[in-house]
Amino acid sequence: MTDITALWQRKAQGPALLLRPDDRDAEYRVDIDGETPHVVRGSTVDLARWLSGRGSGDLKAEGGELPKLGGWL
């Protein structure tokens, strides 16, 4: 997840995200100027799967639906 979010951060590729794995004491961010980040929670495995375009598993987005993601490569 660190590699994907770092790449999106360098490219300023949205959406803005704040990822909070339930099973780790960590946060992963993609900050985009002028955007409030979508907060997404779930297992590290489900978050990594979703970021890499392989489904969302049992993720929860605060305040609504999971945002649509662009490609990570």
Buried (B, 14 or more C-beta within 10 A) or exposed (E): BEEBBEEBBEEEBBBBBBBBBEEEEEEBBBBBEEEEBBBBBBBBEBBBBBBBEEEBEEBEBEEEEBEEBEEEE
